[in-house]
Amino acid sequence: MRSLFVIIFSFCFFVSDASVFGIKIKGGVKPLMDTVVDVVVADKNEEGPEGKSSNGTGFIIYEDGYIVTNWHVIDSCEKIKVVTSDGNEYSARVIGKDEHYDVALLKIDLDQNVKLSAVKFADSDKIEVSDPVITIGNPFGLGKTVTAGIISYKGRNLSDQISELGENGHLVSYIQTDAAVNYGNSGGPLFSENGEVIGMITVFVSDGLRSTGINFAIPSNILLKVISQLKTFGKMQRSWLGFSASRMSKEAAKLLIGNNVGYYVTNVSEKSPAMFTGIKVGDIILSVNGEVISENTNMEYLLNNLPIGEVIPIQIMRDGNRRMLSITVKSYNDEDISFVDDDDNNGKDIPYEKINGLDLGLTNLTRELREIFKISSHENGVLVSFVGSSLSNDIGVGNLIKKVNQSEIKNLNDMKSSVANFLQGNKSGDKIVLYVQDPLIKKSSYVVVKCDRGRRKGK
């Protein structure tokens, strides 16, 4: 077994053109190996004068000595040693770490004018299942080892599958790969065939002795966000709205909202942004900050990665009616949840007005609403803030109505006049054509809705 390892190690190390197990790597493997380091830690909880040493992997993200690895690699450690590809050893200090995302940022001090080879990151949202990948790690402390495989799945939620992750498995939509990894590979990079990092190896499924080919990596786009906060604050600042949500059954979601997936509010915290906004237990969440809830939605990750300090839109359904709320995103940390007072929260139930004939709640655009929905100052129209159950499948909350039967709408008064003229001039017809735009995704369409001549306005 030792001879076999030496052959493979030598092959991997000196490849420079080339391909690994049939995967052609842009620029070769050798430059990538120079970006990967061994992480050796001494566990202060173990008995003995120096404790117990264990090994992991990390990779260089900045040439001045910043290295990223897993939190669980360096947790409870007393000393951290980093070994670079040239054999040099450095003492490392922890710049920041986050248990929930399982990420740690390390720093080693370099001599003047010494620069390390740093990785390049790719957009992990653009990867596809079956794309070829390679990993480089330090399995069982043997040293740098290259393995190859494909992306087996993207967007994997592990909270119900991997018990070791506990409550943290829902925070990351993992990349699944069959590239072989073992103990010691944790914290190592997952490279695309272009030689760019698309993830960091974090979890693998083992039969007790070896990898089973079911392994998981934190996507690079998530990793970069965590690294940025660890470098700036020393910890991860997660967003907090103050409510929790659970997934409803497919049957219930299909019957209530016409989709296979739906989430409903199960708890609202006291003095939270959600409470002051008016979110209630039982509300069905339709979209958060422009992201429509779908089969691919990781709700916990979505709620924990909103822009802190900003006011965002959130769509809900209550009593069969759809409505749009605005809510201020607060910061959450384990030591002190930032509870808010009434005057500390800009989020609110967006007010609306109903007009004769339509089961819609409409709102004039204000500067605040333009900021929330990213609507430029030169665009006109009225915002749909409430959709009654009779029209819930025809038009969306958050849509901007720009025309009524080809007539341009600039504000709520224009809307009232156009609908009133339609009702007065079309005694036999009951359908009206609205030109609407979703301002968050910039998609426009003509929508036919039914006018009820007996409907009266009111809130």
HELIX and SHEET records of a PDB file:
HELIX    1   1 ARG A    2  PHE A   14  1                                  13    
HELIX    2   2 LYS A   30  MET A   33  1                                   4    
HELIX    3   3 TRP A   71  ILE A   74  1                                   4    
HELIX    4   4 SER A  124  LYS A  126  5                                   3    
HELIX    5   5 PRO A  139  GLY A  141  5                                   3    
HELIX    6   6 SER A  163  ASN A  168  5                                   6    
HELIX    7   7 SER A  220  PHE A  233  1                                  14    
HELIX    8   8 LYS A  250  ILE A  257  1                                   8    
HELIX    9   9 PRO A  273  THR A  277  1                                   5    
HELIX   10  10 MET A  299  ASN A  304  1                                   6    
HELIX   11  11 ASP A  342  ASP A  344  5                                   3    
HELIX   12  12 ARG A  367  ILE A  372  1                                   6    
HELIX   13  13 SER A  389  LEU A  391  5                                   3    
HELIX   14  14 LEU A  412  GLY A  425  1                                  14    
SHEET    1   A 2 SER A  19  VAL A  20  0                                        
SHEET    2   A 2 ILE A  23  LYS A  24 -1                                        
SHEET    1   B 7 VAL A  36  ASP A  43  0                                        
SHEET    2   B 7 LYS A  52  TYR A  62 -1                                        
SHEET    3   B 7 TYR A  66  THR A  69 -1                                        
SHEET    4   B 7 VAL A 103  ILE A 108 -1                                        
SHEET    5   B 7 GLU A  89  ASP A  98 -1                                        
SHEET    6   B 7 CYS A  77  VAL A  83 -1                                        
SHEET    7   B 7 VAL A  36  ASP A  43 -1                                        
SHEET    1   C 7 PRO A 132  GLY A 137  0                                        
SHEET    2   C 7 THR A 145  ARG A 156 -1                                        
SHEET    3   C 7 TYR A 174  THR A 177 -1                                        
SHEET    4   C 7 SER A 211  PRO A 219 -1                                        
SHEET    5   C 7 VAL A 197  SER A 206 -1                                        
SHEET    6   C 7 PRO A 189  SER A 192 -1                                        
SHEET    7   C 7 PRO A 132  GLY A 137 -1                                        
SHEET    1   D 2 ARG A 238  TRP A 240  0                                        
SHEET    2   D 2 LYS A 330  TYR A 332 -1                                        
SHEET    1   E 4 PHE A 243  ARG A 247  0                                        
SHEET    2   E 4 TYR A 263  VAL A 268 -1                                        
SHEET    3   E 4 ILE A 284  VAL A 288 -1                                        
SHEET    4   E 4 GLU A 291  VAL A 292 -1                                        
SHEET    1   F 6 PHE A 243  ARG A 247  0                                        
SHEET    2   F 6 TYR A 263  VAL A 268 -1                                        
SHEET    3   F 6 ILE A 284  VAL A 288 -1                                        
SHEET    4   F 6 VAL A 311  ARG A 318 -1                                        
SHEET    5   F 6 ASN A 321  THR A 328 -1                                        
SHEET    6   F 6 LYS A 348  ASP A 349 -1                                        
SHEET    1   G 7 PHE A 243  ARG A 247  0                                        
SHEET    2   G 7 TYR A 263  VAL A 268 -1                                        
SHEET    3   G 7 ILE A 284  VAL A 288 -1                                        
SHEET    4   G 7 VAL A 311  ARG A 318 -1                                        
SHEET    5   G 7 ASN A 321  THR A 328 -1                                        
SHEET    6   G 7 VAL A 382  VAL A 387 -1                                        
SHEET    7   G 7 LEU A 360  ASN A 364 -1                                        
SHEET    1   H 8 PHE A 243  ARG A 247  0                                        
SHEET    2   H 8 TYR A 263  VAL A 268 -1                                        
SHEET    3   H 8 ILE A 284  VAL A 288 -1                                        
SHEET    4   H 8 VAL A 311  ARG A 318 -1                                        
SHEET    5   H 8 ASN A 321  THR A 328 -1                                        
SHEET    6   H 8 VAL A 382  VAL A 387 -1                                        
SHEET    7   H 8 LEU A 400  VAL A 404 -1                                        
SHEET    8   H 8 SER A 407  GLU A 408 -1                                        
SHEET    1   I 9 PHE A 243  ARG A 247  0                                        
SHEET    2   I 9 TYR A 263  VAL A 268 -1                                        
SHEET    3   I 9 ILE A 284  VAL A 288 -1                                        
SHEET    4   I 9 VAL A 311  ARG A 318 -1                                        
SHEET    5   I 9 ASN A 321  THR A 328 -1                                        
SHEET    6   I 9 VAL A 382  VAL A 387 -1                                        
SHEET    7   I 9 LEU A 400  VAL A 404 -1                                        
SHEET    8   I 9 LYS A 431  ASP A 438 -1                                        
SHEET    9   I 9 LYS A 443  LYS A 450 -1                                        
END                                                                             
